Amino acid sequence: MGIKTIFITSLNPFTTRNILFSNAFDILSSKPDLRLVIFCPNYKKEYFKKNFHKKNVIIEGVETGRTDRQDTLFSYLSRSVISTATLAIHRKEIFLRNKNFFAFLVSYFLAFIGRLNLIKKVIRFFDFLTVSKNKFIVYFDKYSPDLVFATDIFHVDDVHFLAEAKNRRISTIGMVRSWDNITNKGLFRVKPDYLIVNNLVIKDEVLQYEDMDKKNILAVGMPQFDCYSAMSRQSRLDFFQSLDLDPNKRTIFLAPHGSRFYKDDWQLLEIIKDLPYQFIVRLPPNDMVDLSKFVSTPNFFIAHPGKDFEKGTTNRDREMSPKDSLRLADELFHSDLVINYGSTITIDAAFFDKPIIIVAFDGFDDYGKKPYLQSVRRFLDFTHIKKMLKTGCCRIAKNKEDLVKYIEAYLADPWLDKEDRDRLVADQVGVKDAGSGKRIADFVLNVLNLNL
């Protein structure tokens, strides 16, 4: 049969962590009859070569994020024809910014008719008919791939890789990289032959919104969590000494929301800093948090994890290494409870069976004072968050008094809501066997052999 070539995209930093820093890459790159061509942003090429280059692994840097009018139009249509609570809120946010009532009505009309699979098929047909087929054609001509694995199916460049593969009748695998993507990003612009998802919740969403055949979808678990199960934790004494914190003091882990969504994270830190505890504040790796107005104390350890790229990047493009993931695991493992706004940290916290508090008030503004579309309250109505909240895995703090009350309750009895946290882990992670990466690799190899 000879050597077979697989294209693997890694154009979003989360997919680097989920795929290339997992057993999936280790297994695939160990096969002598495979050649892997990994595509990354140009400015990360040296970083990828340092971390992933092997005898049978080729790193190609490409220009990313470049869109034309066709991409803009069909990205808009793809988001508009899916009707979820999350996307409805986004439509209202756009109207609040632009005040374009006609565009607002059009978006709701598209969401209404998008309930028909025929409309989705028509949009995909004309998208594929008009999408540029030459964006990455040079690489297809150069390597003649046998399989294209698009690790972030909604990324505009993954769309172009899938389109070119489909045009050449090359087998394709797509992946939904995060729990909120299906209900937040709209329709697949190019439907892959096969799809990898984290869990059965996402699989059900794909079946509801994306018109895919059930037998071609595999739920594998969360590969970024494999290291949580496989690796041992740092000792409590060594861990807290490394942060210059007290190993004998109650510790609260706090995950700010980030400036893309919320501008006043610093106020929450001011609110809690007088409590008799110490705090690990982990800033979101792919966002900035303005803490310039926060007056810190020795009880705070604040970290912004990930590899920062100085040239050609934005604050949404930091790469997380295995060391960063293991540090997060230690931070959660040695904390007593976790406070956040409903981010994926909620799942990480539940994995380590840590009590969880979701913040639903706007810093110094009490619950209900800010307009809904400018308040963190709206995040609780996002589709994926509502599904998470139905498990009962956390307490929702609607003001400072709630926050303090729930902190004291959880510290007094960390077993509160344990069964509900376990339910969230079962829904989102599945079995905690450190085998997600292997399941991804096995699926890729199976598809490759089936279609050649």
C-alpha positions in Angstrom: 0.0 0.0 0.0 2.9 2.4 0.6 3.0 5.4 2.9 -0.2 7.1 3.5 -0.5 10.9 4.2 -2.8 12.6 6.7 -3.3 16.3 6.8 -3.9 17.6 10.4 -4.9 21.2 10.9 -3.8 22.9 14.1 -4.9 26.5 13.6 -6.6 27.1 16.9 -4.5 26.9 20.1 -7.0 24.7 21.8 -6.6 22.0 19.1 -2.9 21.9 19.7 -3.6 21.0 23.3 -6.4 18.6 22.5 -4.7 16.7 19.7 -1.0 17.3 19.3 -0.2 17.2 23.0 -2.3 14.1 23.5 -1.8 10.4 22.8 -3.6 10.8 19.5 -0.5 12.5 18.0 1.9 10.1 19.8 0.1 7.0 18.3 -0.3 8.4 14.8 3.3 9.7 14.6 4.7 6.4 15.7 3.3 4.5 12.7 6.1 4.0 10.1 3.6 3.7 7.2 2.1 7.1 7.9 3.2 10.6 7.0 1.6 13.5 9.0 1.5 17.0 7.6 0.6 19.4 10.3 -0.7 22.9 9.4 -0.1 25.7 11.8 -0.1 29.6 11.6 3.1 30.9 9.9 4.3 32.7 13.0 4.1 29.5 15.0 6.1 27.3 12.7 9.3 27.2 14.7 7.3 26.5 17.9 5.6 23.5 16.1 8.8 22.3 14.7 10.4 22.3 18.2 7.5 20.4 19.8 6.2 18.1 17.0 8.8 17.5 14.3 9.7 13.9 13.7 11.0 11.8 10.8 7.5 11.2 9.4 6.0 14.6 10.6 6.1 17.7 8.4 5.3 21.1 9.7 3.8 23.6 7.3 3.1 27.2 8.3 0.2 28.9 6.5 -1.4 32.3 6.5 -4.5 32.1 8.6 -7.6 34.1 9.2 -7.7 35.6 5.8 -11.3 35.8 4.5 -13.0 37.0 1.4 -16.6 38.1 0.8 -17.7 34.6 0.1 -16.4 33.5 3.6 -18.1 36.5 5.2 -21.5 35.8 3.6 -21.6 32.1 4.2 -20.3 32.4 7.7 -23.1 34.8 8.4 -25.7 32.4 6.8 -24.3 29.4 8.7 -24.7 31.2 12.0 -28.1 32.6 11.1 -29.9 29.4 10.1 -29.3 27.6 13.4 -31.8 28.5 16.1 -30.5 28.2 19.7 -30.8 30.3 22.8 -27.1 31.3 22.5 -27.4 32.5 19.0 -30.6 34.4 19.7 -28.7 36.3 22.5 -25.9 37.0 20.1 -28.4 38.4 17.5 -29.7 40.8 20.2 -26.2 41.8 21.1 -25.4 42.6 17.5 -28.6 44.7 17.2 -27.7 46.5 20.4 -24.4 47.5 18.8 -25.5 48.2 15.3 -29.1 49.3 15.7 -29.9 47.8 12.3 -33.5 46.6 12.7 -33.8 45.3 9.1 -30.7 43.0 9.6 -32.1 41.9 13.0 -35.4 40.8 11.3 -33.5 39.1 8.5 -31.5 37.1 11.1 -34.7 35.9 12.8 -36.3 35.0 9.5 -33.2 32.9 8.5 -33.3 31.2 11.9 -37.0 30.3 11.4 -36.6 28.9 7.9 -33.3 27.2 8.9 -35.3 24.6 10.8 -35.8 23.0 7.5 -33.0 20.7 6.5 -33.6 21.6 2.9 -32.5 25.2 3.6 -29.3 23.9 5.2 -28.6 21.7 2.2 -29.1 24.7 -0.2 -26.7 26.9 1.8 -24.1 24.2 1.9 -24.5 23.5 -1.8 -24.0 27.1 -2.8 -21.2 27.6 -0.3 -19.3 24.6 -1.7 -20.0 25.8 -5.3 -18.6 29.3 -4.6 -15.9 28.8 -1.9 -12.3 29.3 -3.0 -10.8 25.9 -3.9 -7.2 27.2 -4.3 -6.4 28.6 -0.9 -4.4 25.5 0.1 -4.2 23.8 -3.3 -0.4 23.9 -3.4 -0.3 21.6 -0.4 -2.7 19.1 -1.9 -0.7 19.0 -5.1 2.6 18.7 -3.2 1.6 15.9 -0.7 -1.5 14.2 -2.3 -3.1 13.4 1.1 -5.2 10.3 1.7 -7.1 11.8 4.6 -7.8 15.3 5.9 -8.4 15.7 9.7 -9.8 19.2 10.4 -9.5 19.5 14.1 -11.7 22.7 14.4 -14.5 22.3 12.0 -15.8 25.8 12.4 -12.4 27.5 11.7 -12.5 29.3 8.4 -9.3 27.7 7.2 -10.4 24.3 8.3 -13.5 25.0 6.0 -11.1 25.6 3.1 -9.1 22.4 3.8 -12.4 20.4 3.9 -13.7 22.0 0.7 -10.6 21.2 -1.2 -10.6 17.6 0.1 -14.2 17.2 -0.9 -13.5 18.6 -4.3 -10.8 16.0 -4.8 -12.9 13.2 -3.2 -10.5 12.8 -0.4 -11.9 11.3 2.9 -12.4 13.8 5.7 -12.7 13.8 9.5 -13.9 16.9 11.4 -13.8 17.6 15.1 -15.9 19.8 17.3 -13.3 21.2 19.7 -15.5 22.5 22.5 -18.8 22.0 24.4 -20.3 25.2 23.2 -19.4 25.1 19.5 -22.5 23.5 18.0 -25.0 25.8 19.7 -22.7 28.9 19.4 -21.2 28.8 15.9 -23.9 27.6 13.6 -24.0 25.2 10.6 -21.1 23.2 9.4 -20.1 25.0 6.2 -18.6 21.8 4.8 -20.0 18.6 6.2 -17.2 16.0 6.8 -17.5 12.3 6.1 -16.9 11.5 9.7 -17.0 13.6 12.9 -15.3 13.3 16.3 -17.0 14.9 19.3 -16.3 14.9 23.1 -19.5 13.5 24.4 -23.0 12.3 23.7 -24.4 15.7 24.5 -22.6 17.2 21.6 -23.4 14.2 19.4 -27.1 14.8 20.1 -26.7 18.5 19.1 -25.0 17.5 15.9 -27.9 15.2 15.0 -30.3 17.9 15.8 -28.7 20.8 13.9 -26.2 19.5 11.4 -27.9 16.7 9.5 -25.2 14.1 9.9 -25.5 10.3 9.9 -25.4 9.0 13.4 -23.1 6.1 12.5 -20.4 8.5 11.3 -20.1 10.3 14.6 -17.8 9.1 17.4 -17.8 10.5 21.0 -14.3 10.0 22.4 -14.2 12.0 25.7 -12.1 15.1 26.3 -8.4 14.4 25.3 -7.1 17.4 27.2 -8.3 15.6 30.4 -6.2 12.5 29.7 -3.3 13.9 31.6 -5.5 14.5 34.6 -6.1 10.8 35.0 -2.7 9.6 33.8 -0.3 11.9 35.8 0.2 12.2 39.6 -0.2 15.5 41.3 2.5 17.6 42.9 2.7 17.3 46.7 0.7 20.0 48.6 3.7 21.4 50.3 5.8 21.7 47.1 2.9 23.1 45.2 2.0 25.9 47.6 5.7 26.7 48.2 6.1 27.2 44.4 3.3 29.8 44.6 4.6 31.4 47.8 1.2 30.6 49.4 0.4 28.8 52.7 -0.3 25.0 52.4 -2.4 25.1 55.6 -4.8 27.9 54.4 -8.1 27.4 52.7 -7.6 28.1 49.0 -10.1 29.4 46.4 -9.5 29.0 42.7 -10.9 31.8 40.6 -11.3 32.0 36.8 -12.1 35.5 35.5 -14.2 35.8 32.4 -11.9 37.9 30.2 -12.2 41.2 28.4 -13.9 39.9 25.3 -17.0 39.2 27.4 -16.7 41.3 30.5 -14.7 44.4 31.5 -14.9 44.4 35.3 -13.3 41.1 36.4 -11.2 43.2 38.8 -14.2 44.1 40.9 -14.8 40.4 41.8 -11.3 40.2 43.1 -11.8 43.3 45.2 -15.0 41.9 46.6 -13.4 38.6 47.8 -9.9 39.9 48.8 -11.0 40.6 52.4 -12.2 37.1 53.0 -9.9 35.0 55.3 -8.6 32.8 52.5 -6.0 32.7 49.8 -6.7 32.8 46.1 -5.3 31.3 42.9 -6.4 33.4 40.0 -5.9 31.8 36.6 -6.5 34.2 33.7 -8.1 32.8 30.5 -5.2 31.7 28.3 -6.6 33.3 25.1 -7.9 36.5 26.5 -6.8 39.5 28.5 -8.0 40.6 31.9 -7.6 44.2 33.0 -6.6 44.1 36.6 -5.0 47.5 36.7 -7.6 48.8 39.2 -7.2 45.8 41.5 -5.0 46.3 44.6 -3.6 42.9 45.2 -2.5 41.3 48.5 0.0 38.5 49.4 -3.1 36.1 49.5 -3.3 36.2 45.7 -1.4 34.2 43.1 -2.2 35.5 39.6 -1.1 33.6 36.5 -1.6 33.9 32.8 -0.7 30.5 31.4 0.5 29.6 27.9 3.1 30.5 25.4 2.7 34.1 24.1 3.7 34.9 20.5 5.1 38.4 20.2 4.6 38.9 16.5 1.5 38.6 14.4 -0.8 37.4 17.1 -3.6 38.6 19.3 -4.4 37.9 22.9 -6.6 35.0 21.7 -3.7 32.9 20.4 -1.6 31.6 23.2 -0.5 27.9 23.1 -1.0 25.7 26.2 1.7 23.1 26.8 1.4 19.9 28.8 3.2 21.7 31.6 0.5 24.3 31.6 -2.2 21.6 31.7 -0.5 19.8 34.6 -0.1 23.1 36.5 -3.9 23.6 36.1 -4.5 20.1 37.4 -2.4 20.9 40.5 -4.1 24.2 41.0 -7.6 22.6 40.9 -6.5 19.5 42.9 -5.1 21.6 45.8 -7.9 24.2 45.9 -11.0 23.9 48.1 -13.5 25.3 45.7 -13.8 27.0 42.3 -15.4 30.3 41.3 -16.1 31.2 37.7 -18.7 32.5 35.3 -19.7 29.3 33.6 -16.6 28.6 31.5 -15.1 25.2 30.8 -13.3 25.4 34.1 -16.6 24.3 35.5 -16.0 20.9 33.9 -12.4 20.8 35.1 -13.5 21.6 38.6 -16.1 18.8 38.6 -13.5 16.4 37.2 -11.5 16.9 40.5 -14.8 17.0 42.5 -14.3 20.5 43.6 -17.4 22.6 44.7 -18.3 25.2 42.1 -19.8 28.6 42.4 -21.0 30.5 39.2 -21.0 34.3 39.4 -24.2 35.8 38.1 -23.7 39.4 39.2 -21.7 42.3 37.8 -19.1 43.1 40.3 -20.1 46.2 42.4 -23.5 46.2 40.6 -26.0 44.1 42.3 -28.0 41.4 40.4 -30.4 43.0 38.0 -29.0 46.5 37.9 -27.1 46.3 34.5 -29.2 45.8 31.4 -29.5 42.1 30.6 -27.5 42.2 27.3 -24.6 43.9 29.1 -24.7 41.7 32.2 -23.0 38.4 33.0 -26.6 37.2 33.7 -27.0 36.5 30.0 -24.3 33.9 30.0 -26.5 31.6 32.2 -29.0 31.5 29.3 -26.5 30.2 26.8 -27.7 26.8 25.6 -24.6 24.8 26.8 -24.7 26.6 30.2 -28.4 25.8 30.7 -27.7 22.2 30.0 -24.8 22.3 32.6 -27.0 24.0 35.2 -29.7 21.3 34.9 -27.3 18.8 36.5 -27.4 20.9 39.7 -23.6 20.8 39.8 -23.0 24.3 41.2 -24.5 27.2 43.2 -25.3 30.5 41.4 -24.3 33.6 43.3 -26.6 36.6 42.4 -24.8 39.0 44.7 -21.9 39.3 47.2 -24.0 37.9 50.0 -24.8 34.8 48.0 -21.2 34.4 47.1 -20.0 34.5 50.7 -22.8 32.2 51.8 -22.0 29.6 49.2 -18.3 29.8 49.9 -18.9 29.1 53.6 -21.4 26.3 52.9 -19.0 24.5 50.6 -16.0 24.9 52.8 -18.0 23.5 55.7 -19.2 20.6 53.6 -17.4 20.0 50.3 -19.6 16.9 49.7 -22.5 19.2 48.9 -23.8 18.6 45.3 -21.2 15.8 44.8 -23.7 13.6 43.0 -24.6 16.4 40.7 -21.0 17.2 39.9 -20.5 13.5 39.1 -23.5 13.8 36.7 -21.8 16.7 34.9 -18.6 14.7 34.5 -20.5 11.7 33.1 -22.3 14.0 30.6 -19.2 16.0 29.5 -16.2 13.7 30.0 -17.5 10.2 30.1 -15.3 7.5 31.5 -12.1 8.9 33.2 -9.7 6.4 31.7 -7.1 8.7 30.0 -8.0 7.0 26.7 -9.6 9.8 24.7 -6.4 10.4 22.6 -6.1 6.8 21.8 -9.8 6.6 20.7 -9.1 9.5 18.4 -6.1 7.9 16.9 -7.8 4.5 16.5 -10.8 6.2 14.7 -8.5 8.1 12.3 -6.6 4.9 11.5 -9.9 3.0 11.0 -11.3 5.6 8.7 -8.0 5.7 6.7 -8.1 2.0 6.2 -11.8 1.9 5.4 -11.6 4.5 2.6 -8.5 3.3 0.8 
